[in-house]
Amino acid sequence: MQNPPSRYRPATLLVHGGIERSPYGETSEALFLTSGFVYGSAEEAAATFAGTLERYQYSRFGNPTVTMLEKRLALLEGAEACRVTASGMAAVHAALFAHLKAGDRVVASRALFGACHWIVSTLLPRFGIATEFVDGTKLEQWQAALAQPAALVLLESPSNPMLEIIDINAVAKWAHAAGAILVVDNVFATPLLQRPLALGADVVVYSCTKHIDGQGRVLGGAVLGSQAWINETLHPYLRNTGPTLSPFNAWLLLKGVETLPQRLAAAQQSAARIADFLAERAEVARVWYPFRADHPQSALARAQMSGGGTLVSFELHGGKEAAFQFMNNLRLIAISNNLGDAKSLITHPATTTHMKIGSEERARLGIGDGVVRLSVGLEDTEDLISDLAEALASIRHASHDKRL
Ligand SMILES: *Cc1c(COP(=O)(O)O)cnc(C)c1O
């Protein structure tokens, strides 16, 4: 269902966008926890299946609570249409498999979320689709790879976990010249900090599990693009393969997005301060935060994003041993591979999220054994900084003890 462009700003759209009230006039979005829908007559059922009557049929195809979320996310993104899925990976998988066929060629940035990397490196080739990875920050590699025809280009910016920034506008031009659509995984930036469609992308995918829920409760995914592509390419694939988001999870996500601007602003403000704090510490070899002046692509980040986001990656002196010691000594910040939660979470990518890609690929991506990724949540910034400071000091003591 296509949305008219809205005159409202994002915070308003996130509270009111897409709402469809039942005859009871409820204030909050209604939860239609139903798998099917009944028809008033056999004729009505027949007309629905013949396509002459548009109405809900079965929740694998569509559900009013799910539709409200799709409309809201489309309004926020400024996209013509949206479909939501049971997880972020279901969204990425559907966007790729709905569009591609045997004999096609895909070009992707190497710095992808682990499961996205697996789909491109391992799953697509099984179906006769050629794939090629490039270093996403090197424009000449994109240009060379896209000098040959391609069907689809996939990139993530900022990337997980090294927060690399890719020039979406430049890649979009080469992708289109090669005959490809550009799909952008916009999870780290969120729809509020970066608008890939306005930068030339054709399709945007999200894991709603992250900032969109933002409270660590449910999995969800979203795919956004033109009405024609969603209707003709994506919708038949989703309808017939069934990676459907449950209406209950859609309802939680509808309530989650209401507070996205406020949560994001608070966490981002803390993240920027924490990045500056970490950069001053002797235990920290290097900090990556897109809006810090020492980020290798800070100018590009500032040009295509309106904020640095809520993730900070940093490398500790002392490799894995120091990283583990530091993480084990955090008391407030929890160890978890998730991100975008109200609770601050830390992970050691080399032994968790990026373990399976192997040490050679990790080295290519700069994911050292001392690198940790911090997802900043909604706790008081001073409490987070104290927790980090105490855990950092505990590493110093350990290496000091060893020297004695
Ligand atoms: C989490 C994540 C995904 C996958 O989403 P799920 O909801 O876990 O399936 C894809 N891309 C990025 C960048 C992510 O952070």
The ligand as an SDF file (V2000), in Angstrom:
LIG
                    3D

 15 15  0  0  0  0  0  0  0  0999 V2000
   21.6240   -7.6980   13.3660 C   0  0  0  0  0  0  0  0  0  0  0  0
   21.9530   -7.3580   11.9850 C   0  0  0  0  0  0  0  0  0  0  0  0
   21.4180   -8.0870   10.9200 C   0  0  0  0  0  0  0  0  0  0  0  0
   20.5300   -9.2950   11.1210 C   0  0  0  0  0  0  0  0  0  0  0  0
   19.3660   -9.0240   11.8260 O   0  0  0  0  0  0  0  0  0  0  0  0
   18.5820  -10.1080   12.7300 P   0  0  0  0  0  0  0  0  0  0  0  0
   17.3880   -9.3690   13.1990 O   0  0  0  0  0  0  0  0  0  0  0  0
   19.5170  -10.5370   13.8010 O   0  0  0  0  0  0  0  0  0  0  0  0
   18.2440  -11.2490   11.8360 O   0  0  0  0  0  0  0  0  0  0  0  0
   21.7700   -7.7050    9.6300 C   0  0  0  0  0  0  0  0  0  0  0  0
   22.5980   -6.6640    9.4120 N   0  0  0  0  0  0  0  0  0  0  0  0
   23.1320   -5.9480   10.4250 C   0  0  0  0  0  0  0  0  0  0  0  0
   24.0320   -4.8210   10.1130 C   0  0  0  0  0  0  0  0  0  0  0  0
   22.8270   -6.2670   11.7420 C   0  0  0  0  0  0  0  0  0  0  0  0
   23.3720   -5.5600   12.7350 O   0  0  0  0  0  0  0  0  0  0  0  0
  1  2  1  0
  2  3  1  0
  2 14  2  0
  3  4  1  0
  3 10  2  0
  4  5  1  0
  5  6  1  0
  6  7  2  0
  6  8  1  0
  6  9  1  0
 10 11  1  0
 11 12  2  0
 12 13  1  0
 12 14  1  0
 14 15  1  0
M  END
$$$$
